[in-house]
């Protein structure tokens, strides 16, 4: 059905209007300004949004003043108890007298090669964090310089006193080291030493550095010599694993661990490893057999023939027998 003239005109006007909207132009028929109609939905919605925007801006400005917590003025605030988690790195001001005394004792008991200001300040802060007093390495340097004669006197006095006697088969020390055989291959060696008698309870090569292998060697020693009261180790992963700690708790053995970076706190087994590496090649040369056989011969010599200065020139076997020797958990009370 053909379009009439009026319909064609209407179609052309509509097409021109849409084409003008696409070109962002307004048709000539709509160039005249529209009349303002405040009752239209568009104007109502715009007014509502403007009102909400102004109200939110005023609310954001007035919120802190309305909801500020008013606390009474205090000239001296209540002190907060310090703990290792919230203790500051250093507390300004004059330190108490006991801090200087404790630092002198700590420096005298620390080897000279490891008695740096940063090490001493770190050890002091870890040890006395519960008292709420921490020190900086600058303060430690000033105290070391001022009290150097007192530190030297205490160090000489403690060296002259010697170690105090300890009960036999009460505390054991365990650690690992590496030894090289005749072929140049490095083997992992496990050592177990008694604190009271210096008796070597176990010296063997391990295939793997795991908690299972160390527990197997420890259980063999407990079966032969009884269960000790405590075991001292360092902080390596196989000594701090959940399995190792559970086994010690199940056996009733107290686990003593040295502080991080303080090998002298487990000094008896460390000193034995130094003797082992120095005297093994001389007393038990590689021509006598494999490394496990040589370690067995050295353990027999160390326990039965080699005198120890800390034992008044007695052998570890003599000190072991004099102290009671093997004891079991039923006899330990």
Secondary structure, DSSP 8 states (H G I E B T S, - for coil): ----HHHHHHHHHHHHHHHHHHTT---GGG-S-----TTSHHHHHHHHHHHHHHHHHHHHHHHHHHS-------SS-------TTT--S---S---HHHHHHHHHHHHHS-GGG--HHHHHHHHHHHTGGGT----HHHHHHHHHHTHHHHHHHHHHHHHH------TTSEEEEEEEEEE-TTS-EEEEEEEEETTT--EEEEEEESS-SHHHHHHHHHHHHHHH---SEEEE---HHHHSHHHHHHHHHHT-EEEE--TT-GGGGHHHHHHHHHHHHHHHHHS-GGG--HHHHHHHHHHHHHHT-EEGGGTSEEHHHHHHHTT----TTT--
